[in-house]
């Protein structure tokens, strides 16, 4: 019974699982198309364009407080002048069902205001007793700085509409998202995204980060469709950073998310 | 559309009169309307805003001196948040007295909108150069304010007609509504008020048993500056903490701004509304010893109630205050309630702590309802309530909350944080948890249901001033009802999302758009389970002034209602207001012409309507038709004002309007209202 239940949840959340934001973004309503951090590799790789030192991060997310259902992920970014390269791996699922993705991204900053990026992803899906399949997909992303305090971003995921060939019915979602980030002061950052997935509903997200002191930030957010509330915090110690987030779904419960990063 | 041309002609005639004498406008219904609009994201039909309107009108006439303002006075303006109030009070401590009201601009948490509202209610009086001049202040006089309002629905309603086989009409009285209101105040220390009211259909001096008006309410109050701060005999209201145990009078919850979510209590105040149920009748006072204040209270009041068949138990309390039919008259004053208790409060500059305890005794016990959802309702005839409330201001953050318990019942908690993260960003987070067996007859805490019981929820709101022209306010609220409710036969949950964007292009043009979505569960029509009910509101409003006399307002609103998988229902409302308000004239007024088309009761739309002073109506627009009203005020001589209002709803393709005793034969309902006020 539990197995059936999980499969049901997995298929329901499949679309969400494809975007697996880092805890900073997740705690801000899982918005973040206009955010700039290493976890941007997960939802708009243009966000790594301003990285100046190599950085490595690992993360773990447990879905709906279920012991078995989780996502493990790792990201790495390295800059060469204004060219930034990124690597991202993530695995989602349980033993009977797993979805693994590895991606490589290239991002470039033009004149400090515009950043463009392209990313290639290799997806592997395996369902127990049904088989395995793999596919390649591509993402493109853009970020543009309108003013010192205000920037926007756009991201298109899988525009070529790649599919898993062997497992019919399992798709890689084609989605478009648009986001803004607004820095109200050096302490307050507000971000908001509109995210449309092909053949699914449109979601709006809103997030807030409040940097209470230099090394500690509180975050919160919400998304409208499905309705979820989010909260989290971030700690920074020299080159280490720890980010913790949780999302709360009215019926399915909490999904805690944790990540750790190190800047070389 | 079929409104009377005679009236239009009359209005144009009035408009064409050239003002010759200049009179200062001492009230500004527009400002009050704006404030009410901010306070309540969903105005209800049955609420009485006259109390707030009266208070705001008072401060329009007698502005608060910023250099002598007290916390209580600023709280009374209700549109200020606790953080704003603290910063205003601290400003003069830190930077010396205000020299000009525009100094308010330097206060961090005050945005332009709040300043624009606030300067209408405050002034700056410079400290007198010689101390002797203070004596001049003491010479003050008595103020009298007398107001009479009459109104009537012009079409005949079924309740006033004798049916074929009945002896008499259902409604025992005439169709006129009459309100007489008198206020007396003497140099801000002694005040008295009297309200006398008769609703449509109620008797008025026309039977041997009848004692004139149907409802009388009044009080005499004293305000002191020594140990005795307030003393009051008669009808009064009490507001403590977050309203979990005691909050009589109007309480706002989730509104279109952050100022209302943390309630700001006034303690004891004279009751001035014409709502016939939510108040206390007896005596109370507030005594202050240094930082402690003590408010004992006693009340003995008759309530309207329907009794069980044997007449030994109460089945429901009736709060409408209507006594039109024989059965309504029969239910009048069936139950005696006696309330006594006290509130103790510790006040310091940033920390306030209060403790409330009171007992309510009823002359008859409450019966328990048969339905399962009523299982945890109040029973018996004795209720003891305890409450502990706090608020604390630390830098840019305000903490507030209340814990309450009803004896032999459950507990209730509400806790929140309000913080201005930067001058342009404010955040509110609030958690609430009310037990299914928490009982209180005077609770008005923030809740999704009408009472703070059987609910838990989390509310978060964000207010952003993007720049001097744009601002955005948004909140989300998730709630859960652990026990069954009326028409919800299982534990249920839901959420609410609200977003409003304002754009002030310049002083003359203001644009706003609003979105609200409420999702909750209700019994299914088709099977025994629950179904999701999704209601969405979309609104666009434009306000612009053509010149210094005329301003226009347009609103378009749409409601989309959907239950389960059944087809959605739509409702539309579109109206045009013309507001005529010259800077100096004897005459001012406004006109509305609106078109509405709603598919069903569920997709009805509420909209605020201008009315005569102190009166506010928020009717539901339902069905298909046209709505028109005209509202005029004329100042005969200084202190003597006259108001006239005519409204008409004309329905398309409808042979009757209303139902039951309110039914009208025909497709129109029109209403006329007259009011005079004499101040001396």
Interface residues (C-beta under 8 A of the other chain):
Chain A: X182 X184 X185 X187 X188 X190 X206 X208 X210 X220 X222 X224 X227 X229 X248 X250 X251
Chain B: X421 X422 X423 X424 X425 X427 X429 X458 X460 X462 X464 X466 X474 X476 X478 X480 X493 X495 X497 X517 X519
